[in-house]
Amino acid sequence: MDRAAGVRHVWTVDDPTAEAAEERLVEILNDGCLGLMLALGHRTGLLAVLAQASTPPTAAELAASAGLQERYVREWLGAMAVGRLVAHDPQTGRYRLPAAHADLLTDEGDANVAAFAQYLAVLAGVEDELVGCFRHGGGVPYSSYPRFQEVMEADSAQTVVAALLDDVLPMVPGLAGRLTAGIDVLDVGCGRGRALAVLARQFPRSRFHGLDLSQEAIDHLRAEHADLPSLEGRVGDAAVLPAPWGAQSFDLVTTFDAIHDQADPLAVVRGIREALRPDGVYLAQDINTSGTHAGDLDHPLGPFIYTISTMHCLTVSLARGGTGLGAAWGRPAAEALLAESGFSSVSTHLLPHDAQNAWYVAWP
Ligand SMILES: C[S@@+](CC[C@H](N)C(=O)[O-])C[C@H]1O[C@@H](n2cnc3c(N)ncnc32)[C@H](O)[C@@H]1O
């Protein structure tokens, strides 16, 4: 991340020399390809096996340990070695994942960049449709994205679930106590529901409800967490909360990364406001940008956010005839939306584990 920020300081857009421009653009090609290799290494288990190896393996040993085909593993190791992500000893033919890389490329460390790299293939999967949208308008629907809910769940595991009990809940004074006593909770755009499940296990006296447009996500929630009687998932559109939910139904409503890609964000946030009881609270996580291109120049995840927005967040909203806020809508716009939706008090928080998002606590 620091490296990304550093790259943008080094590489200037103001009249670079031909050599500098060529170097930068070739670097982009190489690094884009390495991103695909990281995702493959994550999905096949190669990164995890390499990280856990007690002695550096050969390609054949790594393939055997991971249960994979040696010829493919050898080629993948080639990309990783020439990309200088894996150390290679040409004398012994052995490969080693440096500890610092292992820490950032497996689930054992604080952040798994390889899990995020899966977005590259997810986004590339809709390129043909998106080119059509650039030409003719409209959008690409959620249903077109291969593995979206699965990859989103891996993203959310890092930015939401891992910090939920220790960092997220304490932003709201007294919330853990109220959850312990027993309250009604709704997570709008809950995806596969992992955050809700963590809360349901921790706070058995509370009742947890998830709402998502995606049948696949809710099917997964129901199957994965069938042992949790206090957790239910429903398929529906948050712009009109399905009965019996309505005014003053909940003590806590959450949205994790689920407002900026709405078709009608004002209807959704107004609905959330109305669904809260008078002493209820709305807790929202959404992308933290300045809202201007100039203001985001040095954002450590700037190109990542704008790319995901172009190829997913913006277009899924437009596909439903929506406003198309885009992921880079910005903190000022988020705060204005909360005020326009009738929340009387809003506090904005930044959490150290989550460089991508701002967190909002809003009271009716
Ligand atoms: C970016 S994902 C976030 C998922 C989940 N909150 C997480 O953090 O893993 C946004 C989710 O909102 C859902 N969604 C979008 N618009 C919705 C709407 N109007 N009503 C209900 N769910 C919606 C999508 O299907 C998707 O699962």
PDBQT file of the ligand as one rigid body, heavy atoms in Angstrom, charges set to zero:
ROOT
HETATM    1  C1  LIG A 401     -20.576  -4.826  -2.074  1.00  0.00    +0.000 C 
HETATM    2  S1  LIG A 401     -21.647  -6.067  -1.533  1.00  0.00    +0.000 S 
HETATM    3  C2  LIG A 401     -21.429  -6.126   0.212  1.00  0.00    +0.000 C 
HETATM    4  C3  LIG A 401     -21.921  -7.419   0.827  1.00  0.00    +0.000 C 
HETATM    5  C4  LIG A 401     -21.736  -7.557   2.340  1.00  0.00    +0.000 C 
HETATM    6  N1  LIG A 401     -22.316  -6.458   3.082  1.00  0.00    +0.000 N 
HETATM    7  C5  LIG A 401     -20.287  -7.736   2.692  1.00  0.00    +0.000 C 
HETATM    8  O1  LIG A 401     -19.698  -6.816   3.282  1.00  0.00    +0.000 OA
HETATM    9  O2  LIG A 401     -19.737  -8.795   2.349  1.00  0.00    +0.000 OA
HETATM   10  C6  LIG A 401     -23.212  -5.252  -1.687  1.00  0.00    +0.000 C 
HETATM   11  C7  LIG A 401     -24.373  -6.202  -1.426  1.00  0.00    +0.000 C 
HETATM   12  O3  LIG A 401     -25.575  -5.443  -1.422  1.00  0.00    +0.000 OA
HETATM   13  C8  LIG A 401     -26.578  -6.169  -2.115  1.00  0.00    +0.000 C 
HETATM   14  N2  LIG A 401     -27.552  -5.185  -2.594  1.00  0.00    +0.000 N 
HETATM   15  C9  LIG A 401     -27.367  -4.201  -3.497  1.00  0.00    +0.000 A 
HETATM   16  N3  LIG A 401     -28.484  -3.466  -3.648  1.00  0.00    +0.000 NA
HETATM   17  C10 LIG A 401     -29.390  -3.996  -2.798  1.00  0.00    +0.000 A 
HETATM   18  C11 LIG A 401     -30.750  -3.680  -2.479  1.00  0.00    +0.000 A 
HETATM   19  N4  LIG A 401     -31.385  -2.652  -3.073  1.00  0.00    +0.000 N 
HETATM   20  N5  LIG A 401     -31.391  -4.429  -1.577  1.00  0.00    +0.000 NA
HETATM   21  C12 LIG A 401     -30.775  -5.471  -0.961  1.00  0.00    +0.000 A 
HETATM   22  N6  LIG A 401     -29.483  -5.819  -1.211  1.00  0.00    +0.000 NA
HETATM   23  C13 LIG A 401     -28.815  -5.086  -2.122  1.00  0.00    +0.000 A 
HETATM   24  C14 LIG A 401     -25.819  -6.901  -3.199  1.00  0.00    +0.000 C 
HETATM   25  O4  LIG A 401     -26.506  -8.036  -3.689  1.00  0.00    +0.000 OA
HETATM   26  C15 LIG A 401     -24.525  -7.280  -2.488  1.00  0.00    +0.000 C 
HETATM   27  O5  LIG A 401     -24.610  -8.533  -1.868  1.00  0.00    +0.000 OA
ENDROOT
TORSDOF 0
